């Protein structure tokens, strides 16, 4: 299941990272090379800080999608074997539509919503520290 998710999302994340890499000024990398920085030092001290904002947005997109990761698990394993692949959305679905405990399922859904909001707020706070929000 993880491999299906990797094949689905790797192209988008790669395009986002490539867009960030293309925004790094060539002059900075050339100046680092003239100062004697190795490739790893240039990557660590020039490139990664320059594209950290872009990578943070890509991580936000990816983490929000991972929270709702239900369909592939449900279609391929149905949460089995022995609940090995059962995640919160699968538990919510079973609680609501197999056991008909709609109140408990609604509570699970609200907790998932609250966790999503907390994660999104943490990312927005990180972006705000960098001065990237309006």
N, C-alpha and C positions, 0 to 999 in steps of 0.2 A: 504494500500500500504506500509506503513511503516513496518507493521508486516511481509510482504513478504520479505522486504529488511533485516530485522533483522534476520529472519530465514536463509536467504541466506548467510549472512556475519559473523554471530556470531561464527560459528565453526572455521573459519580461524583466526579471531582476538583472539579467545580463545587459539588456538594452538600457535600463536605468543607470547601471554602473558605467556603461560606455558613454552615456550622455554626460555623466559626472566627470569621467576621465577626459573627455574632450573639452571640458570647461577649465581644466588646469592650465594656466599659462605656460607656454613653452619656455619663456624666459626664466621662470623659476627653476625648472628642471635643468636648463642649461647652466644657470648660475651655480646650482648645487654640484653639477658635474665639474665645473671649473674649480670649485672650491675643494674638490677631491672627495666628494661624497660617493660612497658605493651605491649600487643599485638598491640594496636593502635600506640603506640610510635615507636615500632619496624617497623611497616608497613610504617609509615610516614617518619621516619628518616633513615631507612636502606634499606627496600625493594624498595619503590618507587623511590628513587634516583638511586638505582642500575639498575632498569629496565626502567628508563625514556627514554633511547635511543631506546629501543625496542618498547615501547609504542608510541614514536614519529614516528617511521617507520610505525607501524600499522595504526596510524592516517593519515599519508600521503597516504598510500594505500587506506584507506577508503574514504578520502576526494576526491581523484582523481576519484574514482568510483562514488561518489555521484554527481559529476559534470555532468557525462554523463548519468544520471538516466533518461532514456527515455522510454525504451521498456515496462516496467511493467505498467507505467502510461498510455501509449498509448493503450496497449492491454486491460487493465481493465476499464478505464474511458474515454479514448479518450480526456482527458483534461477537462472534464465536471465535474459535473453539474455547469453551469454558470461560467465556467473558474475557478472553485475552486481548481482543481489540475493541472492547466496549469503552467508549468515551462518553463524555457528558451529553452531547446531543443524541447519541444512540439511547442512552438511559432516559432522556426526556421523551423521545419518541415512544419507547416501550411503555413508559409510565402513563403516557396520555392515551395511546391507541391500542395497547395490548391489555393493560391492567385497568384502564378507564379511571385512573385517579387524576382527574383534571386539576384539582387544586394543588396537589404536589407537583404536577408537571408545570403548572404556571409558576410555582415558586422556583423550580429549577430554572425555568426560562428567565425569570427576573434576576436570579443570581448570575446567570450567564451574561445578561445585559449589563449588570453592575460591574462585573469583571471586565467586560469589553470597554466600558466607559472609563474604568480606572486605568487600563492599559493605554487607551487612546489619550487620556489626559496626561499620563506620564510622558508619552512621546511628544505631545504638544508642549509640555513644560520644558522638555529637553530642547526642542526647537526654539522656544521662547528665550531660553538662556543664550542661544546663539544669535538672537535677534532676527529670526526668520519668520516670525508670525506677525500678523497685523492687527 
